[in-house]
């Protein structure tokens, strides 16, 4: 009898977008992952809070979807790294704060 290894669920991270406002009606990360797996198309997800470290690095956590618990999940990151963008709301907030100075 063959021991077939379970194929991992691969989640490709393409970029990170920072926002100053919380999304009004965010879909759960779990729901977005399900949709992406089903459609085989990319989805944008809200991961939560970021932590900026003193050494210039950044940390964030991604909640594991319930239906993937106990299964192998691989987060694929491009060799070049992840691009970090400022969302439109963050750009507007920075402009507004600079005008107040």
SEFIZA-3560 file (N, C-alpha, C; in Angstrom, 3 decimals):
REM SEFIZA-3560
<numar><xx>0.838</xx><yy>-1.174</yy><zz>0.000</zz><atom>N</atom></numar>
<numar><xx>0.000</xx><yy>0.000</yy><zz>0.000</zz><atom>CA</atom></numar>
<numar><xx>0.889</xx><yy>1.246</yy><zz>0.000</zz><atom>C</atom></numar>
<numar><xx>0.568</xx><yy>2.202</yy><zz>-0.883</zz><atom>N</atom></numar>
<numar><xx>1.357</xx><yy>3.427</yy><zz>-0.991</zz><atom>CA</atom></numar>
<numar><xx>0.974</xx><yy>4.411</yy><zz>0.094</zz><atom>C</atom></numar>
<numar><xx>1.949</xx><yy>5.145</yy><zz>0.567</zz><atom>N</atom></numar>
<numar><xx>1.694</xx><yy>6.205</yy><zz>1.529</zz><atom>CA</atom></numar>
<numar><xx>1.676</xx><yy>7.515</yy><zz>0.756</zz><atom>C</atom></numar>
<numar><xx>0.495</xx><yy>7.947</yy><zz>0.393</zz><atom>N</atom></numar>
<numar><xx>0.368</xx><yy>9.164</yy><zz>-0.403</zz><atom>CA</atom></numar>
<numar><xx>0.382</xx><yy>10.376</yy><zz>0.523</zz><atom>C</atom></numar>
<numar><xx>1.318</xx><yy>11.260</yy><zz>0.270</zz><atom>N</atom></numar>
<numar><xx>1.390</xx><yy>12.492</yy><zz>1.058</zz><atom>CA</atom></numar>
<numar><xx>0.284</xx><yy>13.430</yy><zz>0.598</zz><atom>C</atom></numar>
<numar><xx>-0.317</xx><yy>14.098</yy><zz>1.551</zz><atom>N</atom></numar>
<numar><xx>-1.379</xx><yy>15.048</yy><zz>1.244</zz><atom>CA</atom></numar>
<numar><xx>-0.796</xx><yy>16.249</yy><zz>0.510</zz><atom>C</atom></numar>
<numar><xx>-1.461</xx><yy>16.658</yy><zz>-0.567</zz><atom>N</atom></numar>
<numar><xx>-1.023</xx><yy>17.848</yy><zz>-1.283</zz><atom>CA</atom></numar>
<numar><xx>-1.305</xx><yy>19.069</yy><zz>-0.414</zz><atom>C</atom></numar>
<numar><xx>-0.326</xx><yy>19.950</yy><zz>-0.261</zz><atom>N</atom></numar>
<numar><xx>-0.563</xx><yy>21.133</yy><zz>0.568</zz><atom>CA</atom></numar>
<numar><xx>-1.455</xx><yy>22.149</yy><zz>-0.142</zz><atom>C</atom></numar>
<numar><xx>-2.143</xx><yy>22.948</yy><zz>0.643</zz><atom>N</atom></numar>
<numar><xx>-2.880</xx><yy>24.089</yy><zz>0.109</zz><atom>CA</atom></numar>
<numar><xx>-1.880</xx><yy>25.225</yy><zz>0.013</zz><atom>C</atom></numar>
<numar><xx>-1.678</xx><yy>25.739</yy><zz>-1.192</zz><atom>N</atom></numar>
<numar><xx>-0.695</xx><yy>26.797</yy><zz>-1.414</zz><atom>CA</atom></numar>
<numar><xx>-1.417</xx><yy>28.136</yy><zz>-1.476</zz><atom>C</atom></numar>
<numar><xx>-1.014</xx><yy>29.045</yy><zz>-0.612</zz><atom>N</atom></numar>
<numar><xx>-1.564</xx><yy>30.393</yy><zz>-0.601</zz><atom>CA</atom></numar>
<numar><xx>-0.441</xx><yy>31.320</yy><zz>-1.044</zz><atom>C</atom></numar>
<numar><xx>-0.611</xx><yy>31.940</yy><zz>-2.214</zz><atom>N</atom></numar>
<numar><xx>0.414</xx><yy>32.830</yy><zz>-2.758</zz><atom>CA</atom></numar>
<numar><xx>0.163</xx><yy>34.255</yy><zz>-2.290</zz><atom>C</atom></numar>
<numar><xx>1.144</xx><yy>34.811</yy><zz>-1.615</zz><atom>N</atom></numar>
<numar><xx>1.062</xx><yy>36.205</yy><zz>-1.194</zz><atom>CA</atom></numar>
<numar><xx>1.703</xx><yy>37.042</yy><zz>-2.288</zz><atom>C</atom></numar>
<numar><xx>1.018</xx><yy>38.086</yy><zz>-2.739</zz><atom>N</atom></numar>
<numar><xx>1.527</xx><yy>38.899</yy><zz>-3.833</zz><atom>CA</atom></numar>
<numar><xx>1.955</xx><yy>40.284</yy><zz>-3.392</zz><atom>C</atom></numar>
<numar><xx>1.244</xx><yy>40.871</yy><zz>-2.436</zz><atom>N</atom></numar>
<numar><xx>1.593</xx><yy>42.195</yy><zz>-1.952</zz><atom>CA</atom></numar>
<numar><xx>0.888</xx><yy>42.450</yy><zz>-0.631</zz><atom>C</atom></numar>
<numar><xx>1.295</xx><yy>43.528</yy><zz>0.017</zz><atom>N</atom></numar>
<numar><xx>0.676</xx><yy>43.963</yy><zz>1.263</zz><atom>CA</atom></numar>
<numar><xx>0.237</xx><yy>45.402</yy><zz>1.053</zz><atom>C</atom></numar>
<numar><xx>-0.980</xx><yy>45.705</yy><zz>1.438</zz><atom>N</atom></numar>
<numar><xx>-1.494</xx><yy>47.062</yy><zz>1.310</zz><atom>CA</atom></numar>
<numar><xx>-1.875</xx><yy>47.565</yy><zz>2.698</zz><atom>C</atom></numar>
<numar><xx>-1.304</xx><yy>48.683</yy><zz>3.092</zz><atom>N</atom></numar>
<numar><xx>-1.551</xx><yy>49.252</yy><zz>4.410</zz><atom>CA</atom></numar>
<numar><xx>-2.690</xx><yy>50.271</yy><zz>4.340</zz><atom>C</atom></numar>
<numar><xx>-3.544</xx><yy>50.264</yy><zz>5.350</zz><atom>N</atom></numar>
<numar><xx>-4.678</xx><yy>51.188</yy><zz>5.401</zz><atom>CA</atom></numar>
<numar><xx>-4.728</xx><yy>51.887</yy><zz>6.740</zz><atom>C</atom></numar>
<numar><xx>-5.320</xx><yy>53.074</yy><zz>6.754</zz><atom>N</atom></numar>
<numar><xx>-5.487</xx><yy>53.798</yy><zz>8.013</zz><atom>CA</atom></numar>
<numar><xx>-6.858</xx><yy>53.520</yy><zz>8.624</zz><atom>C</atom></numar>
<numar><xx>-7.813</xx><yy>53.139</yy><zz>7.790</zz><atom>N</atom></numar>
<numar><xx>-9.164</xx><yy>52.845</yy><zz>8.266</zz><atom>CA</atom></numar>
<numar><xx>-9.412</xx><yy>51.349</yy><zz>8.250</zz><atom>C</atom></numar>
<numar><xx>-10.216</xx><yy>50.896</yy><zz>9.194</zz><atom>N</atom></numar>
<numar><xx>-10.621</xx><yy>49.498</yy><zz>9.160</zz><atom>CA</atom></numar>
<numar><xx>-11.720</xx><yy>49.340</yy><zz>8.120</zz><atom>C</atom></numar>
<numar><xx>-11.757</xx><yy>48.209</yy><zz>7.466</zz><atom>N</atom></numar>
<numar><xx>-12.781</xx><yy>47.941</yy><zz>6.466</zz><atom>CA</atom></numar>
<numar><xx>-14.148</xx><yy>47.899</yy><zz>7.143</zz><atom>C</atom></numar>
<numar><xx>-15.143</xx><yy>48.513</yy><zz>6.491</zz><atom>N</atom></numar>
<numar><xx>-16.490</xx><yy>48.575</yy><zz>7.065</zz><atom>CA</atom></numar>
<numar><xx>-17.141</xx><yy>47.201</yy><zz>7.171</zz><atom>C</atom></numar>
<numar><xx>-16.970</xx><yy>46.391</yy><zz>6.149</zz><atom>N</atom></numar>
<numar><xx>-17.636</xx><yy>45.096</yy><zz>6.113</zz><atom>CA</atom></numar>
<numar><xx>-16.683</xx><yy>44.042</yy><zz>5.547</zz><atom>C</atom></numar>
<numar><xx>-15.592</xx><yy>43.761</yy><zz>6.260</zz><atom>N</atom></numar>
<numar><xx>-14.625</xx><yy>42.814</yy><zz>5.693</zz><atom>CA</atom></numar>
<numar><xx>-15.147</xx><yy>41.384</yy><zz>5.726</zz><atom>C</atom></numar>
<numar><xx>-14.899</xx><yy>40.655</yy><zz>4.656</zz><atom>N</atom></numar>
<numar><xx>-15.204</xx><yy>39.229</yy><zz>4.663</zz><atom>CA</atom></numar>
<numar><xx>-14.088</xx><yy>38.541</yy><zz>5.439</zz><atom>C</atom></numar>
<numar><xx>-14.424</xx><yy>37.471</yy><zz>6.094</zz><atom>N</atom></numar>
<numar><xx>-13.428</xx><yy>36.774</yy><zz>6.891</zz><atom>CA</atom></numar>
<numar><xx>-12.334</xx><yy>36.214</yy><zz>5.984</zz><atom>C</atom></numar>
<numar><xx>-11.152</xx><yy>36.095</yy><zz>6.565</zz><atom>N</atom></numar>
<numar><xx>-10.023</xx><yy>35.528</yy><zz>5.844</zz><atom>CA</atom></numar>
<numar><xx>-10.380</xx><yy>34.118</yy><zz>5.378</zz><atom>C</atom></numar>
<numar><xx>-11.054</xx><yy>33.392</yy><zz>6.251</zz><atom>N</atom></numar>
<numar><xx>-11.475</xx><yy>32.026</yy><zz>5.939</zz><atom>CA</atom></numar>
<numar><xx>-12.355</xx><yy>31.993</yy><zz>4.687</zz><atom>C</atom></numar>
<numar><xx>-13.315</xx><yy>32.900</yy><zz>4.618</zz><atom>N</atom></numar>
<numar><xx>-14.228</xx><yy>32.944</yy><zz>3.461</zz><atom>CA</atom></numar>
<numar><xx>-13.472</xx><yy>33.289</yy><zz>2.179</zz><atom>C</atom></numar>
<numar><xx>-12.540</xx><yy>34.236</yy><zz>2.271</zz><atom>N</atom></numar>
<numar><xx>-11.755</xx><yy>34.621</yy><zz>1.092</zz><atom>CA</atom></numar>
<numar><xx>-10.878</xx><yy>33.457</yy><zz>0.607</zz><atom>C</atom></numar>
<numar><xx>-10.283</xx><yy>32.716</yy><zz>1.543</zz><atom>N</atom></numar>
<numar><xx>-9.455</xx><yy>31.569</yy><zz>1.167</zz><atom>CA</atom></numar>
<numar><xx>-10.317</xx><yy>30.517</yy><zz>0.475</zz><atom>C</atom></numar>
<numar><xx>-11.483</xx><yy>30.221</yy><zz>1.040</zz><atom>N</atom></numar>
<numar><xx>-12.397</xx><yy>29.246</yy><zz>0.416</zz><atom>CA</atom></numar>
<numar><xx>-12.725</xx><yy>29.670</yy><zz>-1.011</zz><atom>C</atom></numar>
<numar><xx>-13.053</xx><yy>30.961</yy><zz>-1.175</zz><atom>N</atom></numar>
<numar><xx>-13.422</xx><yy>31.479</yy><zz>-2.499</zz><atom>CA</atom></numar>
<numar><xx>-12.253</xx><yy>31.359</yy><zz>-3.476</zz><atom>C</atom></numar>
<numar><xx>-11.051</xx><yy>31.677</yy><zz>-3.000</zz><atom>N</atom></numar>
<numar><xx>-9.871</xx><yy>31.608</yy><zz>-3.844</zz><atom>CA</atom></numar>
<numar><xx>-9.557</xx><yy>30.172</yy><zz>-4.257</zz><atom>C</atom></numar>
<numar><xx>-9.686</xx><yy>29.247</yy><zz>-3.307</zz><atom>N</atom></numar>
<numar><xx>-9.428</xx><yy>27.833</yy><zz>-3.604</zz><atom>CA</atom></numar>
<numar><xx>-10.439</xx><yy>27.332</yy><zz>-4.627</zz><atom>C</atom></numar>
<numar><xx>-11.693</xx><yy>27.692</yy><zz>-4.435</zz><atom>N</atom></numar>
<numar><xx>-12.757</xx><yy>27.225</yy><zz>-5.329</zz><atom>CA</atom></numar>
<numar><xx>-12.611</xx><yy>27.805</yy><zz>-6.736</zz><atom>C</atom></numar>
<numar><xx>-12.337</xx><yy>29.114</yy><zz>-6.822</zz><atom>N</atom></numar>
<numar><xx>-12.272</xx><yy>29.779</yy><zz>-8.127</zz><atom>CA</atom></numar>
<numar><xx>-10.893</xx><yy>29.693</yy><zz>-8.778</zz><atom>C</atom></numar>
<numar><xx>-9.863</xx><yy>29.312</yy><zz>-7.988</zz><atom>N</atom></numar>
<numar><xx>-8.476</xx><yy>29.279</yy><zz>-8.462</zz><atom>CA</atom></numar>
<numar><xx>-8.029</xx><yy>30.662</yy><zz>-8.953</zz><atom>C</atom></numar>
<numar><xx>-8.582</xx><yy>31.713</yy><zz>-8.319</zz><atom>N</atom></numar>
<numar><xx>-8.225</xx><yy>33.091</yy><zz>-8.656</zz><atom>CA</atom></numar>
<numar><xx>-7.763</xx><yy>33.800</yy><zz>-7.385</zz><atom>C</atom></numar>
<numar><xx>-6.945</xx><yy>34.846</yy><zz>-7.549</zz><atom>N</atom></numar>
<numar><xx>-6.468</xx><yy>35.569</yy><zz>-6.367</zz><atom>CA</atom></numar>
<numar><xx>-7.586</xx><yy>36.338</yy><zz>-5.666</zz><atom>C</atom></numar>
<numar><xx>-7.423</xx><yy>36.508</yy><zz>-4.379</zz><atom>N</atom></numar>
<numar><xx>-8.345</xx><yy>37.282</yy><zz>-3.563</zz><atom>CA</atom></numar>
<numar><xx>-7.541</xx><yy>38.209</yy><zz>-2.678</zz><atom>C</atom></numar>
<numar><xx>-8.136</xx><yy>39.307</yy><zz>-2.293</zz><atom>N</atom></numar>
<numar><xx>-7.508</xx><yy>40.225</yy><zz>-1.343</zz><atom>CA</atom></numar>
<numar><xx>-8.141</xx><yy>39.996</yy><zz>0.009</zz><atom>C</atom></numar>
<numar><xx>-7.312</xx><yy>39.809</yy><zz>1.027</zz><atom>N</atom></numar>
<numar><xx>-7.799</xx><yy>39.489</yy><zz>2.368</zz><atom>CA</atom></numar>
<numar><xx>-7.308</xx><yy>40.507</yy><zz>3.383</zz><atom>C</atom></numar>
<numar><xx>-8.099</xx><yy>40.695</yy><zz>4.419</zz><atom>N</atom></numar>
<numar><xx>-7.682</xx><yy>41.509</yy><zz>5.555</zz><atom>CA</atom></numar>
<numar><xx>-7.044</xx><yy>40.590</yy><zz>6.584</zz><atom>C</atom></numar>
<numar><xx>-5.758</xx><yy>40.806</yy><zz>6.841</zz><atom>N</atom></numar>
<numar><xx>-5.043</xx><yy>39.917</yy><zz>7.746</zz><atom>CA</atom></numar>
<numar><xx>-5.077</xx><yy>40.390</yy><zz>9.186</zz><atom>C</atom></numar>
<numar><xx>-5.265</xx><yy>41.645</yy><zz>9.422</zz><atom>N</atom></numar>
<numar><xx>-5.284</xx><yy>42.123</yy><zz>10.798</zz><atom>CA</atom></numar>
<numar><xx>-4.201</xx><yy>43.132</yy><zz>11.069</zz><atom>C</atom></numar>
<numar><xx>-3.796</xx><yy>43.197</yy><zz>12.306</zz><atom>N</atom></numar>
<numar><xx>-2.851</xx><yy>44.212</yy><zz>12.761</zz><atom>CA</atom></numar>
<numar><xx>-1.409</xx><yy>43.873</yy><zz>12.381</zz><atom>C</atom></numar>
<numar><xx>-0.659</xx><yy>44.924</yy><zz>12.074</zz><atom>N</atom></numar>
<numar><xx>0.761</xx><yy>44.802</yy><zz>11.788</zz><atom>CA</atom></numar>
<numar><xx>1.542</xx><yy>45.286</yy><zz>12.999</zz><atom>C</atom></numar>
<numar><xx>2.714</xx><yy>44.741</yy><zz>13.156</zz><atom>N</atom></numar>
<numar><xx>3.610</xx><yy>45.178</yy><zz>14.225</zz><atom>CA</atom></numar>
<numar><xx>4.916</xx><yy>45.585</yy><zz>13.565</zz><atom>C</atom></numar>
<numar><xx>5.343</xx><yy>46.815</yy><zz>13.816</zz><atom>N</atom></numar>
<numar><xx>6.607</xx><yy>47.296</yy><zz>13.282</zz><atom>CA</atom></numar>
<numar><xx>7.671</xx><yy>47.168</yy><zz>14.366</zz><atom>C</atom></numar>
<numar><xx>8.740</xx><yy>46.484</yy><zz>14.052</zz><atom>N</atom></numar>
<numar><xx>9.817</xx><yy>46.246</yy><zz>15.003</zz><atom>CA</atom></numar>
<numar><xx>10.888</xx><yy>47.327</yy><zz>14.890</zz><atom>C</atom></numar>
<numar><xx>11.656</xx><yy>47.484</yy><zz>15.956</zz><atom>N</atom></numar>
<numar><xx>12.709</xx><yy>48.503</yy><zz>15.986</zz><atom>CA</atom></numar>
<numar><xx>13.793</xx><yy>48.268</yy><zz>14.946</zz><atom>C</atom></numar>
<numar><xx>13.987</xx><yy>47.009</yy><zz>14.549</zz><atom>N</atom></numar>
<numar><xx>15.041</xx><yy>46.700</yy><zz>13.569</zz><atom>CA</atom></numar>
<numar><xx>14.583</xx><yy>46.912</yy><zz>12.128</zz><atom>C</atom></numar>
<numar><xx>13.376</xx><yy>47.500</yy><zz>11.939</zz><atom>N</atom></numar>
<numar><xx>12.889</xx><yy>47.804</yy><zz>10.594</zz><atom>CA</atom></numar>
<numar><xx>12.061</xx><yy>46.694</yy><zz>9.973</zz><atom>C</atom></numar>
<numar><xx>11.896</xx><yy>45.582</yy><zz>10.690</zz><atom>N</atom></numar>
<numar><xx>11.076</xx><yy>44.500</yy><zz>10.163</zz><atom>CA</atom></numar>
<numar><xx>9.624</xx><yy>44.695</yy><zz>10.573</zz><atom>C</atom></numar>
<numar><xx>8.750</xx><yy>43.958</yy><zz>9.940</zz><atom>N</atom></numar>
<numar><xx>7.322</xx><yy>44.060</yy><zz>10.184</zz><atom>CA</atom></numar>
<numar><xx>6.772</xx><yy>42.658</yy><zz>10.397</zz><atom>C</atom></numar>
<numar><xx>5.830</xx><yy>42.517</yy><zz>11.304</zz><atom>N</atom></numar>
<numar><xx>5.202</xx><yy>41.225</yy><zz>11.571</zz><atom>CA</atom></numar>
<numar><xx>3.690</xx><yy>41.358</yy><zz>11.441</zz><atom>C</atom></numar>
<numar><xx>3.064</xx><yy>40.294</yy><zz>10.952</zz><atom>N</atom></numar>
<numar><xx>1.609</xx><yy>40.223</yy><zz>10.968</zz><atom>CA</atom></numar>
<numar><xx>1.210</xx><yy>38.766</yy><zz>11.036</zz><atom>C</atom></numar>
<numar><xx>0.014</xx><yy>38.536</yy><zz>11.499</zz><atom>N</atom></numar>
<numar><xx>-0.445</xx><yy>37.148</yy><zz>11.608</zz><atom>CA</atom></numar>
<numar><xx>-1.603</xx><yy>36.917</yy><zz>10.648</zz><atom>C</atom></numar>
<numar><xx>-1.693</xx><yy>35.690</yy><zz>10.202</zz><atom>N</atom></numar>
<numar><xx>-2.764</xx><yy>35.287</yy><zz>9.297</zz><atom>CA</atom></numar>
<numar><xx>-3.512</xx><yy>34.142</yy><zz>9.965</zz><atom>C</atom></numar>
<numar><xx>-4.793</xx><yy>34.338</yy><zz>10.265</zz><atom>N</atom></numar>
<numar><xx>-5.538</xx><yy>33.258</yy><zz>10.912</zz><atom>CA</atom></numar>
<numar><xx>-5.753</xx><yy>32.084</yy><zz>9.955</zz><atom>C</atom></numar>
<numar><xx>-5.544</xx><yy>30.875</yy><zz>10.439</zz><atom>N</atom></numar>
<numar><xx>-5.746</xx><yy>29.686</yy><zz>9.606</zz><atom>CA</atom></numar>
<numar><xx>-7.241</xx><yy>29.403</yy><zz>9.479</zz><atom>C</atom></numar>
<numar><xx>-7.736</xx><yy>29.231</yy><zz>8.264</zz><atom>N</atom></numar>
<numar><xx>-9.151</xx><yy>28.892</yy><zz>8.073</zz><atom>CA</atom></numar>
<numar><xx>-9.488</xx><yy>27.564</yy><zz>8.755</zz><atom>C</atom></numar>
<numar><xx>-10.670</xx><yy>27.487</yy><zz>9.345</zz><atom>N</atom></numar>
<numar><xx>-11.077</xx><yy>26.295</yy><zz>10.100</zz><atom>CA</atom></numar>
<numar><xx>-11.004</xx><yy>25.024</yy><zz>9.263</zz><atom>C</atom></numar>
<numar><xx>-11.437</xx><yy>25.107</yy><zz>8.009</zz><atom>N</atom></numar>
<numar><xx>-11.458</xx><yy>23.885</yy><zz>7.198</zz><atom>CA</atom></numar>
<numar><xx>-10.072</xx><yy>23.428</yy><zz>6.789</zz><atom>C</atom></numar>
<numar><xx>-9.065</xx><yy>24.250</yy><zz>7.029</zz><atom>N</atom></numar>
<numar><xx>-7.698</xx><yy>23.854</yy><zz>6.690</zz><atom>CA</atom></numar>
<numar><xx>-6.899</xx><yy>23.432</yy><zz>7.922</zz><atom>C</atom></numar>
<numar><xx>-7.497</xx><yy>23.485</yy><zz>9.096</zz><atom>N</atom></numar>
<numar><xx>-6.789</xx><yy>23.066</yy><zz>10.322</zz><atom>CA</atom></numar>
<numar><xx>-6.421</xx><yy>21.588</yy><zz>10.201</zz><atom>C</atom></numar>
<numar><xx>-5.206</xx><yy>21.271</yy><zz>10.537</zz><atom>N</atom></numar>
<numar><xx>-4.727</xx><yy>19.899</yy><zz>10.447</zz><atom>CA</atom></numar>
<numar><xx>-4.192</xx><yy>19.546</yy><zz>9.065</zz><atom>C</atom></numar>
<numar><xx>-4.390</xx><yy>20.431</yy><zz>8.091</zz><atom>N</atom></numar>
<numar><xx>-3.874</xx><yy>20.191</yy><zz>6.746</zz><atom>CA</atom></numar>
<numar><xx>-2.621</xx><yy>21.032</yy><zz>6.552</zz><atom>C</atom></numar>
<numar><xx>-1.812</xx><yy>20.653</yy><zz>5.592</zz><atom>N</atom></numar>
<numar><xx>-0.587</xx><yy>21.382</yy><zz>5.327</zz><atom>CA</atom></numar>
<numar><xx>-0.889</xx><yy>22.623</yy><zz>4.489</zz><atom>C</atom></numar>
<numar><xx>-0.441</xx><yy>23.778</yy><zz>4.992</zz><atom>N</atom></numar>
<numar><xx>-0.623</xx><yy>25.046</yy><zz>4.290</zz><atom>CA</atom></numar>
<numar><xx>0.755</xx><yy>25.606</yy><zz>3.986</zz><atom>C</atom></numar>
<numar><xx>0.969</xx><yy>26.034</yy><zz>2.754</zz><atom>N</atom></numar>
<numar><xx>2.237</xx><yy>26.636</yy><zz>2.356</zz><atom>CA</atom></numar>
<numar><xx>1.951</xx><yy>28.043</yy><zz>1.871</zz><atom>C</atom></numar>
<numar><xx>2.621</xx><yy>29.035</yy><zz>2.479</zz><atom>N</atom></numar>
<numar><xx>2.510</xx><yy>30.409</yy><zz>2.021</zz><atom>CA</atom></numar>
<numar><xx>3.653</xx><yy>30.654</yy><zz>1.055</zz><atom>C</atom></numar>
<numar><xx>3.320</xx><yy>30.945</yy><zz>-0.185</zz><atom>N</atom></numar>
<numar><xx>4.324</xx><yy>31.185</yy><zz>-1.220</zz><atom>CA</atom></numar>
<numar><xx>4.571</xx><yy>32.686</yy><zz>-1.329</zz><atom>C</atom></numar>
<numar><xx>5.825</xx><yy>33.057</yy><zz>-1.223</zz><atom>N</atom></numar>
<numar><xx>6.229</xx><yy>34.459</yy><zz>-1.316</zz><atom>CA</atom></numar>
<numar><xx>7.196</xx><yy>34.573</yy><zz>-2.486</zz><atom>C</atom></numar>
<numar><xx>7.009</xx><yy>35.579</yy><zz>-3.354</zz><atom>N</atom></numar>
<numar><xx>7.922</xx><yy>35.739</yy><zz>-4.492</zz><atom>CA</atom></numar>
<numar><xx>9.375</xx><yy>35.905</yy><zz>-4.029</zz><atom>C</atom></numar>
<numar><xx>10.319</xx><yy>35.444</yy><zz>-4.839</zz><atom>N</atom></numar>
<numar><xx>11.741</xx><yy>35.555</yy><zz>-4.511</zz><atom>CA</atom></numar>
<numar><xx>12.149</xx><yy>37.008</yy><zz>-4.269</zz><atom>C</atom></numar>
<numar><xx>11.494</xx><yy>37.923</yy><zz>-4.988</zz><atom>N</atom></numar>
<numar><xx>11.817</xx><yy>39.346</yy><zz>-4.853</zz><atom>CA</atom></numar>
<numar><xx>11.285</xx><yy>39.926</yy><zz>-3.551</zz><atom>C</atom></numar>
<numar><xx>10.440</xx><yy>39.191</yy><zz>-2.872</zz><atom>N</atom></numar>
<numar><xx>9.820</xx><yy>39.676</yy><zz>-1.642</zz><atom>CA</atom></numar>
<numar><xx>8.417</xx><yy>40.201</yy><zz>-1.913</zz><atom>C</atom></numar>
<numar><xx>7.806</xx><yy>40.726</yy><zz>-0.890</zz><atom>N</atom></numar>
<numar><xx>6.456</xx><yy>41.264</yy><zz>-1.017</zz><atom>CA</atom></numar>
<numar><xx>6.511</xx><yy>42.779</yy><zz>-1.140</zz><atom>C</atom></numar>
<numar><xx>5.777</xx><yy>43.319</yy><zz>-2.097</zz><atom>N</atom></numar>
<numar><xx>5.671</xx><yy>44.759</yy><zz>-2.219</zz><atom>CA</atom></numar>
<numar><xx>4.708</xx><yy>45.250</yy><zz>-1.148</zz><atom>C</atom></numar>
<numar><xx>5.030</xx><yy>46.386</yy><zz>-0.550</zz><atom>N</atom></numar>
<numar><xx>4.165</xx><yy>46.999</yy><zz>0.455</zz><atom>CA</atom></numar>
<numar><xx>3.699</xx><yy>48.325</yy><zz>-0.111</zz><atom>C</atom></numar>
<numar><xx>2.379</xx><yy>48.484</yy><zz>-0.208</zz><atom>N</atom></numar>
<numar><xx>1.775</xx><yy>49.689</yy><zz>-0.772</zz><atom>CA</atom></numar>
<numar><xx>0.957</xx><yy>50.409</yy><zz>0.288</zz><atom>C</atom></numar>
<numar><xx>0.830</xx><yy>51.710</yy><zz>0.125</zz><atom>N</atom></numar>
<numar><xx>-0.078</xx><yy>52.489</yy><zz>0.960</zz><atom>CA</atom></numar>
<numar><xx>-1.428</xx><yy>52.522</yy><zz>0.252</zz><atom>C</atom></numar>
<numar><xx>-2.490</xx><yy>52.162</yy><zz>0.958</zz><atom>N</atom></numar>
<numar><xx>-3.833</xx><yy>52.229</yy><zz>0.395</zz><atom>CA</atom></numar>
<numar><xx>-4.241</xx><yy>53.688</yy><zz>0.207</zz><atom>C</atom></numar>
<numar><xx>-5.259</xx><yy>53.922</yy><zz>-0.624</zz><atom>N</atom></numar>
<numar><xx>-5.712</xx><yy>55.286</yy><zz>-0.908</zz><atom>CA</atom></numar>
<numar><xx>-6.078</xx><yy>56.037</yy><zz>0.366</zz><atom>C</atom></numar>
<numar><xx>-6.735</xx><yy>55.348</yy><zz>1.302</zz><atom>N</atom></numar>
<numar><xx>-7.133</xx><yy>56.007</yy><zz>2.549</zz><atom>CA</atom></numar>
<numar><xx>-5.926</xx><yy>56.442</yy><zz>3.368</zz><atom>C</atom></numar>
<numar><xx>-4.865</xx><yy>55.664</yy><zz>3.361</zz><atom>N</atom></numar>
<numar><xx>-3.654</xx><yy>56.018</yy><zz>4.101</zz><atom>CA</atom></numar>
<numar><xx>-2.975</xx><yy>57.222</yy><zz>3.454</zz><atom>C</atom></numar>
<numar><xx>-2.921</xx><yy>57.262</yy><zz>2.128</zz><atom>N</atom></numar>
<numar><xx>-2.321</xx><yy>58.392</yy><zz>1.418</zz><atom>CA</atom></numar>
<numar><xx>-3.090</xx><yy>59.671</yy><zz>1.749</zz><atom>C</atom></numar>
<numar><xx>-4.419</xx><yy>59.607</yy><zz>1.719</zz><atom>N</atom></numar>
<numar><xx>-5.250</xx><yy>60.774</yy><zz>2.035</zz><atom>CA</atom></numar>
<numar><xx>-5.053</xx><yy>61.222</yy><zz>3.481</zz><atom>C</atom></numar>
<numar><xx>-4.928</xx><yy>60.279</yy><zz>4.389</zz><atom>N</atom></numar>
<numar><xx>-4.711</xx><yy>60.605</yy><zz>5.801</zz><atom>CA</atom></numar>
<numar><xx>-3.377</xx><yy>61.323</yy><zz>5.988</zz><atom>C</atom></numar>
<numar><xx>-2.333</xx><yy>60.837</yy><zz>5.331</zz><atom>N</atom></numar>
<numar><xx>-1.007</xx><yy>61.467</yy><zz>5.431</zz><atom>CA</atom></numar>
<numar><xx>-1.050</xx><yy>62.887</yy><zz>4.857</zz><atom>C</atom></numar>
<numar><xx>-1.722</xx><yy>63.069</yy><zz>3.716</zz><atom>N</atom></numar>
<numar><xx>-1.864</xx><yy>64.397</yy><zz>3.124</zz><atom>CA</atom></numar>
<numar><xx>-2.571</xx><yy>65.338</yy><zz>4.090</zz><atom>C</atom></numar>
<numar><xx>-3.632</xx><yy>64.842</yy><zz>4.699</zz><atom>N</atom></numar>
<numar><xx>-4.410</xx><yy>65.636</yy><zz>5.634</zz><atom>CA</atom></numar>
<numar><xx>-3.575</xx><yy>66.037</yy><zz>6.854</zz><atom>C</atom></numar>
<numar><xx>-2.808</xx><yy>65.095</yy><zz>7.385</zz><atom>N</atom></numar>
<numar><xx>-1.962</xx><yy>65.389</yy><zz>8.537</zz><atom>CA</atom></numar>
<numar><xx>-0.864</xx><yy>66.395</yy><zz>8.190</zz><atom>C</atom></numar>
<numar><xx>-0.318</xx><yy>66.307</yy><zz>6.960</zz><atom>N</atom></numar>
<numar><xx>0.719</xx><yy>67.237</yy><zz>6.535</zz><atom>CA</atom></numar>
<numar><xx>0.162</xx><yy>68.647</yy><zz>6.362</zz><atom>C</atom></numar>
<numar><xx>-1.093</xx><yy>68.781</yy><zz>5.937</zz><atom>N</atom></numar>
<numar><xx>-1.716</xx><yy>70.105</yy><zz>5.771</zz><atom>CA</atom></numar>
<numar><xx>-1.913</xx><yy>70.778</yy><zz>7.130</zz><atom>C</atom></numar>
<numar><xx>-2.148</xx><yy>69.988</yy><zz>8.165</zz><atom>N</atom></numar>
<numar><xx>-2.387</xx><yy>70.534</yy><zz>9.509</zz><atom>CA</atom></numar>
<numar><xx>-1.114</xx><yy>71.072</yy><zz>10.148</zz><atom>C</atom></numar>
<numar><xx>0.049</xx><yy>70.676</yy><zz>9.634</zz><atom>N</atom></numar>
<numar><xx>1.326</xx><yy>71.110</yy><zz>10.229</zz><atom>CA</atom></numar>
<numar><xx>1.595</xx><yy>72.548</yy><zz>9.986</zz><atom>C</atom></numar>
//
